[in-house]
Amino acid sequence: MSQPLLFSPITLRGLQLRNRVVVAPMHQYAAVQGFANDWHLMNAGRYGAGGAGLVMMESTKVERRGCGTVGDLGLWDDAFIPGLRRITDLVHGSGAAIGIQLGHSGRKARTGRPWEGGKPLTEDCGVSDWQDWELVAPSAIAPDAASPVPRALSTAEVGEVVEAFGRAAARADAAGFDTVEIHGAHGFLVHEFLSPQANQRTDQYGGSAANRRRFALEVAECVRANLPAHKPLFVRLSVDDDAGWSPDDSVVLSRELKACGVDVIDCSAGGMTARPVSSAPLGYGYQVPFARRIRAESGILSMAVGLIVHAEQAERILAEGGADLIAVGREMLYNPNWAMDAARKLGVDAGFTAIPPAAGWWLQKRAQAMPTLTTSTGLGPASSAT
């Protein structure tokens, strides 16, 4: 049997990933005043030990006012570096690479955690630095009728936020991350600048489509300048937000981002409105067509995400040219060993060599003793669901 694409190495600049399985960035809402803790160490570590090629940590904010909730990770100060370095060291020790997503919540900041209602917070919520946690956006337009109106950033402040992204990227490098992803999706600040709905500025950052792309491009240029040349740069986009930003727009932006030194577009969707996702009908691999189009028309590597849950499904996406990398999110939460399980289902890594020997030795011994064993995750034929 030929080597499955999902478990073939891929080289991004100076970084070689052992396979194409990427753990998608997922907010944990568990930081304390921006600092990573044991939850983040455990959460990232289990994915590296489970065989993933790249573990992408959650959206980590480049300035205080960019935090979405009280539990957001921060990287606006050097004090955050040691806690993150502890995590990168652990993941590297498992044989995986690790990246971090850098973001700013913009007008979607200052909200409760999802399981606490996710609604806008008020000054009596007990946060000591409430005045520093200011709602800012491209324009003074609330995301919905139930949310407060943000303050529009001045032209000078826009440049300061760009620089904040760059400084955070330098700190990410110092913390040992192998790659950085800019969060330009899901209705947060970079996406807000792209959106004709959220961005009604009259300066060089608003109006025409080219002007609305300017902030995203300046952020990409600044982050690229603050990363070593051998470290790849990802950008996550809502390729279609079903609210005025279209796949056509994303193709144009992706070409420009590539010229800025971006290496991979992480293709998501939605987030500008309260509608569930985007124009893509919900189902297995529902956002893969976005990754396929970006890859084909922008000449840049793409990463597919969105209800990719089966090994055969992921392999087929790669084999059919739908993407270069596969991001798995909530399915990883359900089964942190998804990559190990997928390898077995696709007929590779019979010796469990892609996971640390402290676990792999035991699993190999069990497999030798009981070669026909079917585990709770199923070592039989992979599902044919697409």
C-alpha positions as CSV (number, residue, x, y, z in Angstrom):
1,M,0.0,0.0,0.0
2,S,1.3,3.4,-0.9
3,Q,1.9,6.0,1.8
4,P,-1.3,7.9,2.4
5,L,-1.0,11.6,1.7
6,L,-2.3,12.4,5.2
7,F,0.8,10.8,6.7
8,S,3.3,12.1,4.2
9,P,5.6,14.8,5.5
10,I,5.3,18.3,4.2
11,T,7.8,21.1,4.3
12,L,6.7,24.7,4.9
13,R,9.8,27.0,4.6
14,G,12.2,25.5,7.1
15,L,9.6,23.5,9.0
16,Q,9.0,19.9,8.2
17,L,5.7,18.4,9.6
18,R,5.7,14.7,10.2
19,N,2.2,14.5,8.7
20,R,-0.6,16.7,7.4
21,V,-2.8,16.5,10.5
22,V,-3.2,19.9,12.2
23,V,-5.0,20.5,15.4
24,A,-7.2,23.5,14.7
25,P,-7.0,26.5,17.1
26,M,-9.8,26.2,19.6
27,H,-10.5,28.8,22.3
28,Q,-10.2,27.3,25.8
29,Y,-11.3,30.4,27.7
30,A,-9.1,29.1,30.5
31,A,-6.3,31.7,30.9
32,V,-6.0,33.7,34.1
33,Q,-5.3,37.4,33.3
34,G,-3.9,36.3,29.9
35,F,-1.5,33.7,31.3
36,A,-1.3,30.1,30.2
37,N,-1.7,27.5,32.9
38,D,-1.7,23.7,33.4
39,W,-4.9,23.3,31.4
40,H,-3.2,24.7,28.3
41,L,-0.1,22.5,28.9
42,M,-2.3,19.4,29.2
43,N,-4.5,20.3,26.2
44,A,-1.7,21.0,23.8
45,G,0.4,18.2,25.1
46,R,-2.1,15.5,24.5
47,Y,-2.5,16.3,20.8
48,G,1.3,16.2,20.3
49,A,1.5,12.9,22.1
50,G,-1.5,11.7,20.0
51,G,0.5,11.9,16.8
52,A,-0.6,15.2,15.2
53,G,1.9,16.9,12.9
54,L,1.1,20.4,14.0
55,V,-0.7,21.6,17.1
56,M,-2.1,25.1,16.7
57,M,-2.8,26.9,19.9
58,E,-5.9,29.1,20.3
59,S,-6.3,32.8,19.4
60,T,-3.9,34.7,21.7
61,K,-4.5,38.4,21.9
62,V,-1.9,41.0,20.8
63,E,-3.2,43.7,23.2
64,R,-5.4,43.8,26.3
65,R,-8.4,45.3,24.7
66,G,-8.4,42.6,22.1
67,C,-9.5,39.9,24.6
68,G,-12.8,38.4,23.9
69,T,-13.4,37.0,27.4
70,V,-11.7,37.0,30.8
71,G,-10.2,33.6,29.8
72,D,-8.3,34.7,26.6
73,L,-4.6,34.0,26.3
74,G,-2.4,37.1,25.9
75,L,0.9,37.9,24.3
76,W,1.0,41.6,24.6
77,D,3.8,41.5,27.2
78,D,7.1,39.5,27.6
79,A,5.7,38.2,30.9
80,F,3.6,35.7,29.0
81,I,6.6,34.1,27.3
82,P,7.7,31.6,30.0
83,G,4.3,30.0,30.4
84,L,4.0,29.4,26.7
85,R,7.6,28.2,26.4
86,R,6.7,25.4,28.8
87,I,4.0,24.3,26.4
88,T,6.2,24.4,23.3
89,D,8.9,22.4,25.0
90,L,6.4,19.7,25.9
91,V,4.9,19.5,22.4
92,H,8.3,19.4,20.8
93,G,9.3,16.6,23.1
94,S,6.5,14.5,21.6
95,G,7.7,15.0,18.0
96,A,5.1,17.4,16.9
97,A,5.4,21.0,15.8
98,I,3.5,23.8,17.5
99,G,2.0,27.1,16.3
100,I,0.0,29.9,17.8
101,Q,-2.9,31.9,16.5
102,L,-2.6,35.7,17.0
103,G,-5.8,37.7,17.2
104,H,-7.8,40.7,18.3
105,S,-11.5,40.5,19.1
106,G,-12.3,44.0,18.1
107,R,-16.0,44.8,18.6
108,K,-16.6,41.2,19.8
109,A,-14.5,41.7,22.9
110,R,-15.6,42.0,26.5
111,T,-18.1,39.1,26.5
112,G,-18.8,36.3,28.9
113,R,-17.5,32.8,28.3
114,P,-19.8,30.7,26.0
115,W,-21.0,28.4,28.8
116,E,-21.7,31.5,30.9
117,G,-24.0,32.9,28.3
118,G,-21.5,34.6,26.0
119,K,-23.3,37.9,26.4
120,P,-21.7,41.4,26.6
121,L,-20.3,42.1,30.0
122,T,-20.9,45.3,32.0
123,E,-18.6,47.3,34.3
124,D,-19.9,45.5,37.4
125,C,-18.5,42.1,36.2
126,G,-15.6,42.4,38.6
127,V,-12.7,43.0,36.1
128,S,-10.2,45.2,37.7
129,D,-8.9,46.9,34.5
130,W,-12.3,47.5,32.8
131,Q,-11.2,50.8,31.3
132,D,-8.3,49.1,29.5
133,W,-10.6,46.5,28.1
134,E,-12.1,48.9,25.6
135,L,-14.3,48.0,22.7
136,V,-12.7,49.2,19.4
137,A,-13.4,48.5,15.8
138,P,-12.9,49.9,12.3
139,S,-16.2,51.8,12.7
140,A,-18.6,52.6,15.5
141,I,-21.0,49.9,14.5
142,A,-22.2,47.2,16.9
143,P,-22.3,43.6,15.7
144,D,-26.0,43.3,16.7
145,A,-28.8,45.1,18.5
146,A,-27.9,43.5,21.8
147,S,-24.2,44.6,21.8
148,P,-22.7,47.9,22.8
149,V,-21.3,50.2,20.1
150,P,-17.5,50.1,19.9
151,R,-15.3,53.2,19.4
152,A,-13.8,53.6,15.9
153,L,-10.0,53.4,15.9
154,S,-8.2,56.5,14.6
155,T,-5.9,56.2,11.7
156,A,-2.9,56.4,14.0
157,E,-4.3,53.7,16.3
158,V,-4.8,51.3,13.3
159,G,-1.0,51.5,12.8
160,E,-0.4,50.9,16.5
161,V,-2.5,47.7,16.4
162,V,-0.5,46.5,13.3
163,E,2.6,47.0,15.4
164,A,1.1,45.1,18.3
165,F,0.6,42.1,16.0
166,G,4.3,42.3,15.0
167,R,5.5,42.5,18.6
168,A,3.3,39.5,19.5
169,A,4.8,37.5,16.7
170,A,8.3,38.3,18.0
171,R,7.3,37.0,21.4
172,A,5.8,33.9,19.8
173,D,9.2,33.2,18.2
174,A,10.9,33.8,21.6
175,A,8.5,31.3,23.2
176,G,9.5,28.6,20.8
177,F,6.6,28.4,18.4
178,D,7.3,27.0,15.0
179,T,4.7,29.0,13.2
180,V,2.2,31.7,13.6
181,E,-1.3,32.1,12.3
182,I,-3.1,35.4,12.0
183,H,-6.8,35.2,12.9
184,G,-8.5,37.0,10.1
185,A,-11.9,35.3,10.4
186,H,-15.1,34.8,12.4
187,G,-16.0,38.5,12.8
188,F,-13.0,39.5,14.8
189,L,-10.9,42.7,14.1
190,V,-9.0,41.7,11.0
191,H,-12.3,40.3,9.5
192,E,-14.1,43.5,10.6
193,F,-11.7,45.6,8.5
194,L,-12.4,43.4,5.5
195,S,-16.1,43.5,5.8
196,P,-18.2,46.1,4.0
197,Q,-20.8,45.7,6.7
198,A,-18.5,46.4,9.7
199,N,-16.0,48.8,8.0
200,Q,-17.5,52.1,6.9
201,R,-14.4,54.2,7.3
202,T,-13.5,57.0,4.9
203,D,-9.7,57.0,5.3
204,Q,-7.2,54.7,3.6
205,Y,-8.5,51.7,5.5
206,G,-12.1,51.9,4.3
207,G,-14.3,52.4,1.3
208,S,-12.9,50.4,-1.6
209,A,-12.2,46.7,-1.5
210,A,-8.5,47.4,-1.8
211,N,-8.6,49.8,1.1
212,R,-10.5,47.3,3.3
213,R,-7.8,44.7,2.6
214,R,-5.1,47.2,3.6
215,F,-5.2,46.4,7.4
216,A,-4.9,42.6,6.8
217,L,-2.0,43.0,4.5
218,E,-0.2,45.4,6.8
219,V,-0.7,43.0,9.7
220,A,0.7,40.1,7.5
221,E,3.7,42.2,6.5
222,C,4.5,43.2,10.1
223,V,4.1,39.7,11.4
224,R,6.3,38.3,8.6
225,A,9.0,40.9,9.4
226,N,9.0,39.8,13.0
227,L,9.3,36.1,12.3
228,P,12.5,34.4,11.2
229,A,12.5,33.6,7.5
230,H,12.5,29.9,8.1
231,K,9.2,30.0,10.1
232,P,6.0,29.7,8.0
233,L,3.0,32.0,8.4
234,F,-0.6,31.0,8.2
235,V,-3.7,33.2,7.9
236,R,-7.2,32.1,8.8
237,L,-9.9,33.6,6.7
238,S,-13.7,33.4,6.6
239,V,-13.6,32.7,2.9
240,D,-17.3,33.4,2.7
241,D,-19.0,35.2,5.5
242,D,-22.5,35.4,3.9
243,A,-22.5,39.1,4.8
244,G,-20.7,40.9,1.9
245,W,-17.3,39.2,1.9
246,S,-17.2,36.5,-0.8
247,P,-14.9,33.7,-2.0
248,D,-14.0,36.0,-4.9
249,D,-12.7,38.6,-2.4
250,S,-10.8,35.8,-0.5
251,V,-9.1,34.7,-3.7
252,V,-7.8,38.2,-4.4
253,L,-6.7,38.7,-0.8
254,S,-5.0,35.3,-0.7
255,R,-2.9,36.2,-3.7
256,E,-1.9,39.4,-2.0
257,L,-1.1,37.7,1.3
258,K,1.1,35.2,-0.6
259,A,3.1,38.2,-1.9
260,C,3.5,39.4,1.7
261,G,5.1,36.1,2.7
262,V,2.1,34.1,3.9
263,D,2.5,30.4,3.3
264,V,-0.9,28.8,4.1
265,I,-4.5,30.0,4.1
266,D,-6.6,28.3,6.8
267,C,-10.1,28.2,5.1
268,S,-13.0,28.7,7.4
269,A,-16.2,30.7,7.0
270,G,-18.9,32.8,8.7
271,G,-18.8,34.8,11.9
272,M,-19.8,38.3,10.8
273,T,-23.5,37.8,11.7
274,A,-25.4,35.7,14.2
275,R,-26.3,33.2,11.4
276,P,-24.9,29.8,12.2
277,V,-22.0,29.4,9.8
278,S,-22.0,30.8,6.2
279,S,-23.6,30.1,2.9
280,A,-22.1,26.6,2.9
281,P,-24.7,23.9,4.0
282,L,-23.7,22.2,7.2
283,G,-22.4,18.7,6.7
284,Y,-19.2,16.6,6.6
285,G,-16.4,18.6,5.1
286,Y,-18.8,21.5,4.4
287,Q,-16.0,24.1,4.1
288,V,-13.6,22.0,2.0
289,P,-14.8,23.7,-1.3
290,F,-13.4,27.0,0.1
291,A,-10.0,25.4,0.6
292,R,-10.1,23.8,-2.8
293,R,-10.9,27.1,-4.5
294,I,-8.2,29.1,-2.6
295,R,-5.6,26.5,-3.5
296,A,-6.6,26.4,-7.2
297,E,-7.1,30.1,-7.9
298,S,-4.7,31.8,-5.5
299,G,-1.6,29.7,-6.0
300,I,-1.1,29.3,-2.2
301,L,-1.2,26.2,0.0
302,S,-4.6,25.8,1.8
303,M,-5.8,24.1,4.9
304,A,-9.3,22.5,5.1
305,V,-11.4,22.5,8.2
306,G,-15.0,21.9,9.2
307,L,-16.5,18.6,10.2
308,I,-13.6,16.5,9.0
309,V,-13.9,13.5,11.3
310,H,-12.9,10.3,9.4
311,A,-9.5,9.2,8.3
312,E,-10.6,8.1,4.8
313,Q,-12.5,11.4,4.4
314,A,-9.3,13.4,5.2
315,E,-7.2,11.3,2.9
316,R,-9.7,11.8,0.0
317,I,-9.7,15.6,0.5
318,L,-5.9,15.6,0.0
319,A,-5.9,13.1,-2.9
320,E,-8.5,15.1,-4.8
321,G,-6.6,18.3,-4.5
322,G,-9.0,19.9,-1.9
323,A,-6.3,21.1,0.4
324,D,-2.6,20.6,1.5
325,L,-3.3,20.3,5.2
326,I,-6.2,18.9,7.2
327,A,-7.3,20.7,10.4
328,V,-9.3,18.8,12.9
329,G,-11.0,20.6,15.8
330,R,-13.8,19.3,18.0
331,E,-13.2,15.8,16.9
332,M,-9.7,16.1,18.5
333,L,-11.4,17.2,21.7
334,Y,-13.4,14.0,21.5
335,N,-10.4,11.9,20.6
336,P,-7.0,13.5,21.2
337,N,-5.4,10.4,19.7
338,W,-7.2,11.0,16.4
339,A,-4.0,11.2,14.4
340,M,-2.7,7.9,15.8
341,D,-6.1,6.2,15.2
342,A,-6.3,7.6,11.6
343,A,-2.8,6.3,10.8
344,R,-3.8,2.8,11.9
345,K,-7.0,3.0,9.9
346,L,-5.0,4.0,6.8
347,G,-2.6,1.1,7.3
348,V,0.5,3.0,8.5
349,D,2.6,3.2,11.7
350,A,2.0,-0.4,12.7
351,G,4.7,0.1,15.4
352,F,3.1,3.2,17.0
353,T,6.4,5.1,16.3
354,A,4.7,8.5,15.8
355,I,3.8,8.7,19.5
356,P,6.1,8.8,22.4
357,P,7.5,5.4,23.4
358,A,6.1,5.7,26.9
359,A,2.7,5.0,25.3
360,G,3.7,3.5,22.0
361,W,5.7,0.6,23.5
362,W,2.6,-0.6,25.4
363,L,0.3,-0.2,22.4
364,Q,2.7,-2.1,20.2
365,K,2.9,-4.9,22.7
366,R,-0.9,-5.2,22.8
367,A,-1.1,-5.2,19.0
368,Q,1.4,-8.0,18.8
369,A,-0.5,-10.1,21.3
370,M,-4.0,-9.4,19.9
371,P,-3.6,-8.3,16.2
372,T,-7.3,-8.5,15.5
373,L,-8.3,-6.3,18.4
374,T,-10.9,-3.6,17.6
375,T,-10.6,-0.6,19.9
376,S,-13.4,1.7,21.0
377,T,-12.5,4.1,18.2
378,G,-12.6,1.3,15.7
379,L,-9.6,-0.2,13.9
380,G,-11.8,-1.7,11.3
381,P,-12.6,-0.1,7.9
382,A,-12.9,3.7,8.0
383,S,-16.3,5.3,7.6
384,S,-17.3,6.1,4.1
385,A,-19.0,9.3,5.2
386,T,-17.9,12.3,3.2
